[in-house]
């Protein structure tokens, strides 16, 4: 600030111009912030659908992996049974007698049935 005799330089002499400039600067900052938010929202909206699809695919992979594990367990059980049927005569005899309801001479077989659902009552009034 230079001071000259007879001339006073006021720091607030051009207050109105500075005020208008600061208003425009604030509006520019607000516009910049809004522009950044809009760009961020566009970027997020571009990545959300593929992310959802990725999550669905991962869930489907988990379900299919569980199904594969169940099928492998079933395959192992059935392979074991086939192996026993081919190699173990006692096991083969036991399974055959059970499925065909046969028994050896002098043998007593006790069969335990599981409780079944109550049968429907007969419609005796409709005769």
TIKOLMI-976704 format. One record per residue: x, y, z of N, C-alpha, C, O in turn; residue number from 1. Coordinates in steps of 0.2 Angstrom, whole numbers, plus 5000, padded with zeros to 4 digits. Layout:
N
node npx:X, npy:Y, npz:Z, capx:X, capy:Y, capz:Z, cpx:X, cpy:Y, cpz:Z, opx:X, opy:Y, opz:Z, pos:NUM
...
END
This chain:
127
node npx:5004, npy:4994, npz:5000, capx:5000, capy:5000, capz:5000, cpx:5004, cpy:5006, cpz:5000, opx:5009, opy:5007, opz:5004, pos:1
node npx:5003, npy:5010, npz:4995, capx:5007, capy:5016, capz:4995, cpx:5003, cpy:5022, cpz:4997, opx:4997, opy:5022, opz:4995, pos:2
node npx:5005, npy:5026, npz:5001, capx:5002, capy:5032, capz:5004, cpx:5004, cpy:5038, cpz:5001, opx:5010, opy:5039, opz:5001, pos:3
node npx:5000, npy:5042, npz:4998, capx:5002, capy:5048, capz:4995, cpx:4999, cpy:5054, cpz:4999, opx:4993, opy:5053, opz:5001, pos:4
node npx:5002, npy:5059, npz:4999, capx:4999, capy:5065, capz:5002, cpx:4993, cpy:5067, cpz:4999, opx:4993, opy:5069, opz:4993, pos:5
node npx:4987, npy:5067, npz:5002, capx:4981, capy:5070, capz:4999, cpx:4977, cpy:5064, cpz:4997, opx:4971, opy:5065, opz:4995, pos:6
node npx:4980, npy:5058, npz:4996, capx:4976, capy:5053, capz:4993, cpx:4976, cpy:5047, cpz:4998, opx:4982, opy:5045, opz:5000, pos:7
node npx:4970, npy:5045, npz:5000, capx:4970, capy:5039, capz:5005, cpx:4968, cpy:5033, cpz:5002, opx:4962, opy:5033, opz:4998, pos:8
node npx:4971, npy:5028, npz:5002, capx:4970, capy:5021, capz:4999, cpx:4966, cpy:5017, cpz:5005, opx:4969, opy:5015, opz:5009, pos:9
node npx:4960, npy:5016, npz:5003, capx:4956, capy:5012, capz:5008, cpx:4956, cpy:5005, cpz:5006, opx:4955, opy:5003, opz:5000, pos:10
node npx:4957, npy:5001, npz:5011, capx:4957, capy:4993, capz:5009, cpx:4950, cpy:4991, cpz:5008, opx:4949, opy:4986, opz:5004, pos:11
node npx:4945, npy:4995, npz:5010, capx:4938, capy:4993, capz:5008, cpx:4935, cpy:4997, cpz:5003, opx:4929, opy:4998, opz:5003, pos:12
node npx:4939, npy:5001, npz:5000, capx:4936, capy:5006, capz:4995, cpx:4932, cpy:5003, cpz:4989, opx:4927, opy:5006, opz:4988, pos:13
node npx:4934, npy:4997, npz:4987, capx:4930, capy:4994, capz:4982, cpx:4926, cpy:4988, cpz:4985, opx:4926, opy:4982, opz:4982, pos:14
node npx:4922, npy:4989, npz:4990, capx:4919, capy:4983, capz:4994, cpx:4914, cpy:4980, cpz:4990, opx:4913, opy:4974, opz:4990, pos:15
node npx:4910, npy:4984, npz:4986, capx:4905, capy:4981, capz:4982, cpx:4908, cpy:4976, cpz:4977, opx:4905, opy:4970, opz:4975, pos:16
node npx:4913, npy:4978, npz:4973, capx:4916, capy:4973, capz:4968, cpx:4919, cpy:4967, cpz:4971, opx:4918, opy:4962, opz:4969, pos:17
node npx:4922, npy:4968, npz:4977, capx:4925, capy:4962, capz:4981, cpx:4919, cpy:4957, cpz:4983, opx:4920, opy:4951, opz:4983, pos:18
node npx:4914, npy:4960, npz:4985, capx:4908, capy:4956, capz:4987, cpx:4905, cpy:4952, cpz:4982, opx:4904, opy:4946, opz:4982, pos:19
node npx:4904, npy:4955, npz:4976, capx:4902, capy:4952, capz:4970, cpx:4907, cpy:4946, cpz:4968, opx:4904, opy:4941, opz:4966, pos:20
node npx:4913, npy:4948, npz:4968, capx:4918, capy:4943, capz:4966, cpx:4918, cpy:4937, cpz:4971, opx:4918, opy:4931, opz:4969, pos:21
node npx:4917, npy:4938, npz:4978, capx:4917, capy:4933, capz:4982, cpx:4910, cpy:4929, cpz:4981, opx:4910, opy:4923, opz:4983, pos:22
node npx:4905, npy:4932, npz:4980, capx:4899, capy:4928, capz:4978, cpx:4900, cpy:4924, cpz:4972, opx:4898, opy:4918, opz:4972, pos:23
node npx:4903, npy:4926, npz:4967, capx:4904, capy:4922, capz:4961, cpx:4909, cpy:4916, cpz:4963, opx:4908, opy:4911, opz:4960, pos:24
node npx:4914, npy:4918, npz:4967, capx:4918, capy:4912, capz:4969, cpx:4915, cpy:4907, cpz:4973, opx:4916, opy:4901, opz:4972, pos:25
node npx:4910, npy:4909, npz:4977, capx:4907, capy:4904, capz:4981, cpx:4902, cpy:4900, cpz:4976, opx:4902, opy:4894, opz:4977, pos:26
node npx:4899, npy:4903, npz:4972, capx:4894, capy:4900, capz:4967, cpx:4899, cpy:4895, cpz:4963, opx:4896, opy:4889, opz:4961, pos:27
node npx:4905, npy:4897, npz:4961, capx:4909, capy:4893, capz:4957, cpx:4911, cpy:4886, cpz:4961, opx:4911, opy:4881, opz:4959, pos:28
node npx:4912, npy:4888, npz:4968, capx:4914, capy:4882, capz:4972, cpx:4908, cpy:4877, cpz:4973, opx:4909, opy:4871, opz:4973, pos:29
node npx:4903, npy:4880, npz:4974, capx:4897, capy:4876, capz:4974, cpx:4895, cpy:4872, cpz:4968, opx:4894, opy:4866, opz:4968, pos:30
node npx:4896, npy:4875, npz:4962, capx:4895, capy:4872, capz:4956, cpx:4900, cpy:4866, cpz:4955, opx:4899, opy:4861, opz:4953, pos:31
node npx:4907, npy:4868, npz:4957, capx:4912, capy:4863, capz:4957, cpx:4910, cpy:4857, cpz:4961, opx:4911, opy:4851, opz:4959, pos:32
node npx:4908, npy:4858, npz:4967, capx:4906, capy:4852, capz:4972, cpx:4900, cpy:4848, cpz:4969, opx:4900, opy:4842, opz:4969, pos:33
node npx:4895, npy:4852, npz:4966, capx:4890, capy:4848, capz:4963, cpx:4892, cpy:4844, cpz:4957, opx:4889, opy:4839, opz:4956, pos:34
node npx:4896, npy:4847, npz:4953, capx:4899, capy:4843, capz:4947, cpx:4903, cpy:4837, cpz:4949, opx:4902, opy:4832, opz:4946, pos:35
node npx:4907, npy:4838, npz:4955, capx:4911, capy:4832, capz:4957, cpx:4906, cpy:4827, cpz:4960, opx:4907, opy:4821, opz:4958, pos:36
node npx:4901, npy:4829, npz:4963, capx:4896, capy:4824, capz:4966, cpx:4892, cpy:4820, cpz:4960, opx:4891, opy:4814, opz:4960, pos:37
node npx:4890, npy:4824, npz:4955, capx:4887, capy:4821, capz:4949, cpx:4891, cpy:4816, cpz:4946, opx:4889, opy:4811, opz:4944, pos:38
node npx:4898, npy:4818, npz:4945, capx:4902, capy:4813, capz:4942, cpx:4903, cpy:4807, cpz:4946, opx:4903, opy:4801, opz:4943, pos:39
node npx:4903, npy:4808, npz:4952, capx:4904, capy:4802, capz:4957, cpx:4898, cpy:4798, cpz:4956, opx:4898, opy:4791, opz:4956, pos:40
node npx:4892, npy:4801, npz:4956, capx:4886, capy:4797, capz:4956, cpx:4885, cpy:4793, cpz:4949, opx:4883, opy:4787, opz:4949, pos:41
node npx:4888, npy:4796, npz:4944, capx:4888, capy:4793, capz:4937, cpx:4893, cpy:4787, cpz:4937, opx:4891, opy:4781, opz:4935, pos:42
node npx:4898, npy:4787, npz:4940, capx:4903, capy:4782, capz:4941, cpx:4900, cpy:4776, cpz:4945, opx:4901, opy:4770, opz:4944, pos:43
node npx:4897, npy:4778, npz:4951, capx:4894, capy:4773, capz:4955, cpx:4888, cpy:4769, cpz:4952, opx:4888, opy:4763, opz:4952, pos:44
node npx:4884, npy:4773, npz:4948, capx:4879, capy:4770, capz:4944, cpx:4881, cpy:4765, cpz:4939, opx:4878, opy:4761, opz:4937, pos:45
node npx:4887, npy:4766, npz:4936, capx:4890, capy:4762, capz:4931, cpx:4893, cpy:4756, cpz:4934, opx:4893, opy:4750, opz:4931, pos:46
node npx:4895, npy:4756, npz:4941, capx:4898, capy:4750, capz:4944, cpx:4893, cpy:4746, cpz:4948, opx:4894, opy:4740, opz:4950, pos:47
node npx:4887, npy:4749, npz:4950, capx:4882, capy:4745, capz:4954, cpx:4879, cpy:4739, cpz:4950, opx:4879, opy:4734, opz:4953, pos:48
node npx:4876, npy:4740, npz:4944, capx:4874, capy:4734, capz:4941, cpx:4878, cpy:4728, cpz:4940, opx:4877, opy:4722, opz:4942, pos:49
node npx:4885, npy:4729, npz:4938, capx:4889, capy:4723, capz:4937, cpx:4891, cpy:4720, cpz:4944, opx:4892, opy:4714, opz:4945, pos:50
node npx:4891, npy:4725, npz:4949, capx:4892, capy:4722, capz:4956, cpx:4887, cpy:4718, cpz:4959, opx:4888, opy:4712, opz:4962, pos:51
node npx:4880, npy:4720, npz:4957, capx:4875, capy:4716, capz:4959, cpx:4875, cpy:4709, cpz:4955, opx:4874, opy:4704, opz:4958, pos:52
node npx:4877, npy:4709, npz:4949, capx:4877, capy:4703, capz:4945, cpx:4883, cpy:4699, cpz:4948, opx:4882, opy:4692, opz:4948, pos:53
node npx:4888, npy:4702, npz:4950, capx:4894, capy:4698, capz:4953, cpx:4891, cpy:4694, cpz:4959, opx:4893, opy:4688, opz:4960, pos:54
node npx:4888, npy:4698, npz:4963, capx:4885, capy:4695, capz:4969, cpx:4880, cpy:4689, cpz:4968, opx:4880, opy:4684, opz:4971, pos:55
node npx:4876, npy:4690, npz:4963, capx:4871, capy:4685, capz:4961, cpx:4875, cpy:4679, cpz:4958, opx:4873, opy:4673, opz:4960, pos:56
node npx:4880, npy:4680, npz:4955, capx:4884, capy:4674, capz:4952, cpx:4888, cpy:4671, cpz:4957, opx:4888, opy:4664, opz:4957, pos:57
node npx:4890, npy:4674, npz:4962, capx:4894, capy:4671, capz:4968, cpx:4889, cpy:4667, cpz:4972, opx:4890, opy:4661, opz:4974, pos:58
node npx:4883, npy:4669, npz:4973, capx:4878, capy:4665, capz:4976, cpx:4876, cpy:4659, cpz:4972, opx:4875, opy:4653, opz:4975, pos:59
node npx:4875, npy:4660, npz:4966, capx:4874, capy:4654, capz:4961, cpx:4879, cpy:4649, cpz:4962, opx:4878, opy:4643, opz:4962, pos:60
node npx:4886, npy:4651, npz:4962, capx:4891, capy:4647, capz:4962, cpx:4891, cpy:4643, cpz:4969, opx:4893, opy:4637, opz:4969, pos:61
node npx:4890, npy:4646, npz:4974, capx:4889, capy:4643, capz:4981, cpx:4884, cpy:4638, cpz:4981, opx:4885, opy:4632, opz:4983, pos:62
node npx:4878, npy:4639, npz:4978, capx:4873, capy:4634, capz:4977, cpx:4875, cpy:4628, cpz:4973, opx:4874, opy:4622, opz:4975, pos:63
node npx:4878, npy:4630, npz:4967, capx:4880, capy:4624, capz:4963, cpx:4886, cpy:4620, cpz:4966, opx:4886, opy:4614, opz:4966, pos:64
node npx:4890, npy:4623, npz:4970, capx:4895, capy:4620, capz:4974, cpx:4892, cpy:4615, cpz:4979, opx:4895, opy:4609, opz:4980, pos:65
node npx:4887, npy:4617, npz:4983, capx:4884, capy:4613, capz:4987, cpx:4881, cpy:4607, cpz:4984, opx:4881, opy:4602, opz:4987, pos:66
node npx:4878, npy:4608, npz:4978, capx:4875, capy:4603, capz:4974, cpx:4880, cpy:4598, cpz:4972, opx:4879, opy:4592, opz:4972, pos:67
node npx:4886, npy:4600, npz:4970, capx:4891, capy:4596, capz:4968, cpx:4893, cpy:4592, cpz:4974, opx:4895, opy:4586, opz:4973, pos:68
node npx:4894, npy:4595, npz:4980, capx:4896, capy:4591, capz:4986, cpx:4891, cpy:4586, cpz:4988, opx:4893, opy:4580, opz:4989, pos:69
node npx:4885, npy:4587, npz:4987, capx:4879, capy:4582, capz:4989, cpx:4880, cpy:4577, cpz:4984, opx:4879, opy:4571, opz:4986, pos:70
node npx:4881, npy:4578, npz:4977, capx:4881, capy:4573, capz:4972, cpx:4888, cpy:4569, cpz:4973, opx:4887, opy:4563, opz:4972, pos:71
node npx:4893, npy:4572, npz:4975, capx:4899, capy:4568, capz:4977, cpx:4898, cpy:4563, cpz:4983, opx:4900, opy:4558, opz:4983, pos:72
node npx:4894, npy:4566, npz:4988, capx:4893, capy:4561, capz:4993, cpx:4889, cpy:4555, cpz:4991, opx:4890, opy:4550, opz:4993, pos:73
node npx:4884, npy:4557, npz:4987, capx:4879, capy:4552, capz:4985, cpx:4883, cpy:4547, cpz:4981, opx:4882, opy:4541, opz:4981, pos:74
node npx:4887, npy:4549, npz:4976, capx:4892, capy:4545, capz:4972, cpx:4896, cpy:4540, cpz:4976, opx:4897, opy:4534, opz:4975, pos:75
node npx:4899, npy:4543, npz:4981, capx:4904, capy:4539, capz:4986, cpx:4900, cpy:4534, cpz:4989, opx:4902, opy:4528, opz:4990, pos:76
node npx:4893, npy:4536, npz:4992, capx:4889, capy:4531, capz:4995, cpx:4887, cpy:4525, cpz:4991, opx:4888, opy:4519, opz:4992, pos:77
node npx:4885, npy:4527, npz:4985, capx:4883, capy:4522, capz:4980, cpx:4889, cpy:4518, cpz:4977, opx:4888, opy:4512, opz:4976, pos:78
node npx:4895, npy:4521, npz:4976, capx:4901, capy:4517, capz:4974, cpx:4903, cpy:4512, cpz:4980, opx:4904, opy:4506, opz:4978, pos:79
node npx:4902, npy:4514, npz:4986, capx:4904, capy:4509, capz:4992, cpx:4899, cpy:4504, cpz:4992, opx:4901, opy:4498, opz:4993, pos:80
node npx:4892, npy:4505, npz:4990, capx:4887, capy:4500, capz:4990, cpx:4888, cpy:4495, cpz:4985, opx:4888, opy:4489, opz:4986, pos:81
node npx:4890, npy:4497, npz:4979, capx:4891, capy:4493, capz:4973, cpx:4898, cpy:4489, cpz:4974, opx:4898, opy:4483, opz:4973, pos:82
node npx:4903, npy:4492, npz:4978, capx:4909, capy:4488, capz:4979, cpx:4907, cpy:4482, cpz:4984, opx:4909, opy:4477, opz:4984, pos:83
node npx:4903, npy:4484, npz:4989, capx:4901, capy:4479, capz:4994, cpx:4897, cpy:4473, cpz:4991, opx:4898, opy:4468, opz:4992, pos:84
node npx:4892, npy:4475, npz:4986, capx:4888, capy:4470, capz:4983, cpx:4893, cpy:4466, cpz:4979, opx:4891, opy:4460, opz:4978, pos:85
node npx:4898, npy:4468, npz:4976, capx:4902, capy:4464, capz:4972, cpx:4907, cpy:4460, cpz:4976, opx:4909, opy:4454, opz:4973, pos:86
node npx:4909, npy:4462, npz:4981, capx:4914, capy:4459, capz:4985, cpx:4912, cpy:4455, cpz:4991, opx:4915, opy:4450, opz:4993, pos:87
node npx:4907, npy:4457, npz:4995, capx:4905, capy:4455, capz:5001, cpx:4899, cpy:4451, cpz:5000, opx:4893, opy:4453, opz:5000, pos:88
node npx:4899, npy:4444, npz:5001, capx:4894, capy:4439, capz:5000, cpx:4889, cpy:4440, cpz:5005, opx:4883, opy:4440, opz:5004, pos:89
node npx:4891, npy:4441, npz:5011, capx:4886, capy:4442, capz:5017, cpx:4882, cpy:4448, cpz:5016, opx:4876, opy:4448, opz:5018, pos:90
node npx:4885, npy:4453, npz:5014, capx:4881, capy:4460, capz:5013, cpx:4876, cpy:4459, cpz:5008, opx:4870, opy:4461, opz:5008, pos:91
node npx:4878, npy:4455, npz:5002, capx:4874, capy:4454, capz:4997, cpx:4868, cpy:4450, cpz:4999, opx:4862, opy:4451, opz:4997, pos:92
node npx:4869, npy:4445, npz:5003, capx:4864, capy:4440, capz:5006, cpx:4859, cpy:4444, cpz:5010, opx:4853, opy:4443, opz:5010, pos:93
node npx:4862, npy:4448, npz:5014, capx:4857, capy:4452, capz:5019, cpx:4853, cpy:4457, cpz:5015, opx:4847, opy:4458, opz:5017, pos:94
node npx:4856, npy:4461, npz:5010, capx:4852, capy:4465, capz:5006, cpx:4846, cpy:4462, cpz:5002, opx:4841, opy:4464, opz:5002, pos:95
node npx:4848, npy:4456, npz:4999, capx:4843, capy:4452, capz:4995, cpx:4838, cpy:4450, cpz:4999, opx:4832, opy:4450, opz:4997, pos:96
node npx:4839, npy:4447, npz:5005, capx:4834, capy:4444, capz:5010, cpx:4829, cpy:4450, cpz:5012, opx:4823, opy:4449, opz:5013, pos:97
node npx:4832, npy:4456, npz:5014, capx:4828, capy:4462, capz:5016, cpx:4824, cpy:4464, cpz:5011, opx:4818, opy:4465, opz:5012, pos:98
node npx:4826, npy:4465, npz:5005, capx:4822, capy:4468, capz:4999, cpx:4817, cpy:4463, cpz:4997, opx:4811, opy:4465, opz:4994, pos:99
node npx:4818, npy:4456, npz:4997, capx:4814, capy:4451, capz:4994, cpx:4809, cpy:4448, cpz:5000, opx:4805, opy:4444, opz:4999, pos:100
node npx:4810, npy:4451, npz:5006, capx:4806, capy:4448, capz:5012, cpx:4807, cpy:4441, cpz:5013, opx:4802, opy:4437, opz:5013, pos:101
node npx:4813, npy:4438, npz:5012, capx:4815, capy:4431, capz:5013, cpx:4818, cpy:4430, cpz:5020, opx:4821, opy:4435, opz:5023, pos:102
node npx:4818, npy:4424, npz:5022, capx:4822, capy:4423, capz:5028, cpx:4825, cpy:4415, cpz:5028, opx:4822, opy:4411, opz:5024, pos:103
node npx:4830, npy:4414, npz:5032, capx:4833, capy:4408, capz:5032, cpx:4829, cpy:4403, cpz:5036, opx:4825, opy:4405, opz:5040, pos:104
node npx:4830, npy:4397, npz:5035, capx:4826, capy:4392, capz:5039, cpx:4828, cpy:4392, cpz:5046, opx:4834, opy:4392, opz:5048, pos:105
node npx:4823, npy:4393, npz:5051, capx:4824, capy:4393, capz:5058, cpx:4825, cpy:4400, cpz:5060, opx:4827, opy:4401, opz:5066, pos:106
node npx:4825, npy:4405, npz:5056, capx:4827, capy:4412, capz:5058, cpx:4820, cpy:4415, cpz:5059, opx:4815, opy:4414, opz:5055, pos:107
node npx:4820, npy:4420, npz:5064, capx:4814, capy:4424, capz:5065, cpx:4816, cpy:4431, cpz:5064, opx:4821, opy:4434, opz:5066, pos:108
node npx:4812, npy:4434, npz:5060, capx:4813, capy:4441, capz:5057, cpx:4808, cpy:4446, cpz:5061, opx:4802, opy:4444, opz:5060, pos:109
node npx:4810, npy:4451, npz:5064, capx:4806, capy:4456, capz:5067, cpx:4807, cpy:4462, cpz:5063, opx:4812, opy:4465, opz:5062, pos:110
node npx:4801, npy:4465, npz:5060, capx:4801, capy:4470, capz:5056, cpx:4798, cpy:4476, cpz:5060, opx:4792, opy:4476, opz:5062, pos:111
node npx:4801, npy:4482, npz:5060, capx:4798, capy:4488, capz:5064, cpx:4797, cpy:4493, cpz:5058, opx:4801, opy:4495, opz:5055, pos:112
node npx:4790, npy:4494, npz:5058, capx:4788, capy:4499, capz:5053, cpx:4788, cpy:4506, cpz:5057, opx:4786, opy:4507, opz:5063, pos:113
node npx:4789, npy:4511, npz:5053, capx:4789, capy:4518, capz:5056, cpx:4781, cpy:4520, cpz:5056, opx:4777, opy:4517, opz:5052, pos:114
node npx:4780, npy:4524, npz:5060, capx:4773, capy:4527, capz:5061, cpx:4771, cpy:4530, cpz:5054, opx:4774, opy:4535, opz:5052, pos:115
node npx:4765, npy:4529, npz:5051, capx:4763, capy:4532, capz:5045, cpx:4758, cpy:4537, cpz:5047, opx:4755, opy:4537, opz:5053, pos:116
node npx:4756, npy:4542, npz:5043, capx:4751, capy:4547, capz:5044, cpx:4744, cpy:4543, cpz:5044, opx:4743, opy:4538, opz:5042, pos:117
node npx:4740, npy:4546, npz:5048, capx:4733, capy:4543, capz:5050, cpx:4730, cpy:4543, cpz:5043, opx:4730, opy:4548, opz:5039, pos:118
node npx:4727, npy:4537, npz:5042, capx:4723, capy:4536, capz:5036, cpx:4716, cpy:4540, cpz:5036, opx:4714, opy:4542, opz:5041, pos:119
node npx:4714, npy:4542, npz:5030, capx:4708, capy:4546, capz:5030, cpx:4702, cpy:4542, cpz:5032, opx:4702, opy:4536, opz:5031, pos:120
node npx:4697, npy:4544, npz:5036, capx:4691, capy:4540, capz:5038, cpx:4687, cpy:4539, cpz:5032, opx:4686, opy:4542, opz:5027, pos:121
node npx:4684, npy:4533, npz:5032, capx:4680, capy:4530, capz:5027, cpx:4674, cpy:4534, cpz:5027, opx:4671, opy:4536, opz:5032, pos:122
node npx:4671, npy:4535, npz:5021, capx:4665, capy:4539, capz:5020, cpx:4659, cpy:4534, cpz:5020, opx:4657, opy:4532, opz:5014, pos:123
node npx:4657, npy:4532, npz:5026, capx:4652, capy:4527, capz:5026, cpx:4645, cpy:4530, cpz:5025, opx:4641, opy:4526, opz:5023, pos:124
node npx:4644, npy:4536, npz:5025, capx:4638, capy:4539, capz:5024, cpx:4636, cpy:4540, cpz:5017, opx:4631, opy:4542, opz:5015, pos:125
node npx:4641, npy:4539, npz:5012, capx:4640, capy:4540, capz:5005, cpx:4637, cpy:4534, cpz:5002, opx:4636, opy:4534, opz:4996, pos:126
node npx:4637, npy:4528, npz:5005, capx:4635, capy:4522, capz:5001, cpx:4628, cpy:4523, cpz:4998, opx:4626, opy:4518, opz:4995, pos:127
END
